[in-house]
Each structure stands twice: as C-alpha cells, then as structure tokens.
C-alpha cells in the first residue's frame, strides 16, 4: 500500500543507457585515469538532472492544497 503524498520511484530509469555506457567505459580503462570517460559521465549526470527535475515537477503537480 502506497502512502498518500509518496511518489513511487520509477522502475526503469530513462538514463539507464547513459549509465551503462559510462560504466562500460570506466571498466575498459586500463589505468586509474578515467578522463576518457568524462563526456559519457557528464551525459549521464545531465540526464539524471533532467529526470530528477521531471520527478519533482510531477510531485508538485500531484500535491493537493491543504487550504
């Protein structure tokens, strides 16, 4: 049972592909220097930021006024 006012976490993140690419790049790097993957990690961070903003907007839209 879901509590009133609690939004469930999406079962599938829209950023899954970006995450998988960034992690795959990082695991392929032979050294501790992961700068070759910076663009992929930044793309993932940007995706998560947009995803988070949409979740927050959805929560605000669903919120019912107490007054």
N, C-alpha and C positions, 0 to 999 in steps of 0.2 A: 504494500500500500504506500502510495506516494503522499507525502505531507503537503499541505497547502502552502504555496509560495516557494516550493523547492523544485527547481528545474532539473530534470534528469540529464546526465551527461550523454552527449551523442555517442552511439555505439561505434560509429565509424568516423574517424576524423577525416575532414576533407583534405588535410595536409599529409595524409599517410604516404603518398608517393614522394613528396618532397623530403619527408623524413627518411624514407628508405634509401633514397639516392644519397643523401648527406651521410648517413651511417655507412653505406657501402663504400663510399669514397674514403671515409676515415679509416675503415678497416683495411683498405687496399694500400694505404700509405705505409711504406716500409720503416719510416722513422717517426719520431715524436712530432716532427714538423708537419702540421696538418693545414698549412696555409693554402695548399692547392684546393682545399675543400671549402674555403671561405665563402665563395659565391653560392654554393649549394646550401650551406648552413644559413646564410643570410636570406635566401629564398624561403627556407623553412620558417625562420623567425618571422618574416613578413607575412607568410601565410597564416601562422598561428595568431599574429596580432589581428589580422582581419577576421579570422574565425572567432576570436575572443570578443571583438567589438560587436559582431553579429549576435553572439550569445547574450551579451549584456543588453543590447537593444531589444532582443526578444523578451528577456526577463522584464525589462521596463514596460514593454507593451502589454505584457500579461498581468502586471501588477494592478491590483484593484485599489482604488482610493478608499481610505478609511473614512473620509468625510463625506 
